[in-house]
Amino acid sequence: MQDVGVGLYPSMSLLNHSCDPNCVIVFEGYQLLLHSVREIHIGEELTISYVETLVPTRERQKQLVRQYCFECDCLLCQNQEKDAEKLAGEELAWKEVKDAVNEVRYPKSKEEWKHVLARCQNLMSSHEGHLPDTNIYQLKMLDCAMDACINLESWEEALHYGSRTLEPYRRYYPGFHPLRAVQLMRVGKLQYSQGMFPQALETLKQAYNIMKVTHGTDHSQMKVLMEIKEECEAMMRLQ
Ligand SMILES: C[S@@+](CC[C@H](N)C(=O)[O-])C[C@H]1O[C@@H](n2cnc3c(N)ncnc32)[C@H](O)[C@@H]1O
């Protein structure tokens, strides 16, 4: 798996969509990089996902029709795998969480982040036991709470929310997925910040194994990842 040789493809805009694609596109500054995420046979079509694959089949399909005017009939759309799990829990609860998460606009100040965090904390405590972390709206809220805590420099609480996202990320972004690599890296950094060096190293190694495929070893994010990994190893040698 490697750089797909974009030279063969005159333009990335020629790539068709699959909800289970064999390639991903990642940014490097203003550059777009195309990487294969599984073995591709000669003559096989290269595909990317045009939409966030986390959302259930019906929503992905609606978005593809609305934005790209076609109906997807990939295998994932046909078997609707994981849809039930993605919407597990009480419907009234996840609909409230979905609305709340969709309302969040990127906060511009600490006060706004505090407000976002308080909203997430209230929702999580009122729906405790009614929504599993595998529900995608609960998952989005955990991500949102993690972002808020990072912006408010509440590292321990950020790690609490981030750790809870890892298992759902593993289920919903299997194989090599850039979002899972970045999430593992974020959680690994938080573990490092809390002095949890062996755990951080393990998480960062998982991030590395995915990122070398999705981003490539020369990517700037990979260099940042290697630096933290090395710092972590140094701290472990000192202990
Ligand atoms: C960015 S273009 C992709 C290249 C396009 N197929 C071409 O030959 O120029 C996006 C358009 O390709 C078509 N397309 C992409 N993926 C598709 C898929 N999985 N099934 C059907 N049509 C698709 C849709 O018409 C969509 O609006």
The ligand as an SDF file (V2000), in Angstrom:
LIG
                    3D

 27 29  0  0  0  0  0  0  0  0999 V2000
  -16.0320   13.9110   -8.9710 C   0  0  0  0  0  0  0  0  0  0  0  0
  -16.9700   13.0950  -10.2130 S   0  0  0  0  0  0  0  0  0  0  0  0
  -16.1790   11.5810  -10.3780 C   0  0  0  0  0  0  0  0  0  0  0  0
  -15.7170   11.3290  -11.7640 C   0  0  0  0  0  0  0  0  0  0  0  0
  -16.8070   11.0390  -12.7510 C   0  0  0  0  0  0  0  0  0  0  0  0
  -17.2930    9.6520  -12.6090 N   0  0  0  0  0  0  0  0  0  0  0  0
  -16.2750   11.2380  -14.1590 C   0  0  0  0  0  0  0  0  0  0  0  0
  -16.1770   10.2640  -14.9080 O   0  0  0  0  0  0  0  0  0  0  0  0
  -15.9200   12.3770  -14.4700 O   0  0  0  0  0  0  0  0  0  0  0  0
  -18.3950   12.8030   -9.2650 C   0  0  0  0  0  0  0  0  0  0  0  0
  -19.5430   12.1930  -10.0390 C   0  0  0  0  0  0  0  0  0  0  0  0
  -19.2280   10.8610  -10.4190 O   0  0  0  0  0  0  0  0  0  0  0  0
  -20.3690   10.0330  -10.3020 C   0  0  0  0  0  0  0  0  0  0  0  0
  -20.0940    9.0060   -9.2980 N   0  0  0  0  0  0  0  0  0  0  0  0
  -19.0950    8.9810   -8.4080 C   0  0  0  0  0  0  0  0  0  0  0  0
  -19.1130    7.8880   -7.6760 N   0  0  0  0  0  0  0  0  0  0  0  0
  -20.1700    7.1780   -8.0700 C   0  0  0  0  0  0  0  0  0  0  0  0
  -20.7350    5.9220   -7.6600 C   0  0  0  0  0  0  0  0  0  0  0  0
  -20.2190    5.2050   -6.6890 N   0  0  0  0  0  0  0  0  0  0  0  0
  -21.8600    5.4890   -8.3220 N   0  0  0  0  0  0  0  0  0  0  0  0
  -22.4080    6.2200   -9.3110 C   0  0  0  0  0  0  0  0  0  0  0  0
  -21.9140    7.4050   -9.7520 N   0  0  0  0  0  0  0  0  0  0  0  0
  -20.8210    7.8870   -9.1300 C   0  0  0  0  0  0  0  0  0  0  0  0
  -21.5200   10.9350   -9.8600 C   0  0  0  0  0  0  0  0  0  0  0  0
  -22.1930   11.3790  -10.9960 O   0  0  0  0  0  0  0  0  0  0  0  0
  -20.8030   12.0890   -9.1990 C   0  0  0  0  0  0  0  0  0  0  0  0
  -21.5480   13.2860   -9.2070 O   0  0  0  0  0  0  0  0  0  0  0  0
  1  2  1  0
  2  3  1  0
  2 10  1  0
  3  4  1  0
  4  5  1  0
  5  6  1  0
  5  7  1  0
  7  8  2  0
  7  9  1  0
 10 11  1  0
 11 12  1  0
 11 26  1  0
 12 13  1  0
 13 14  1  0
 13 24  1  0
 14 15  1  0
 14 23  1  0
 15 16  2  0
 16 17  1  0
 17 18  1  0
 17 23  2  0
 18 19  1  0
 18 20  2  0
 20 21  1  0
 21 22  2  0
 22 23  1  0
 24 25  1  0
 24 26  1  0
 26 27  1  0
M  CHG  2   2   1   9  -1
M  END
$$$$
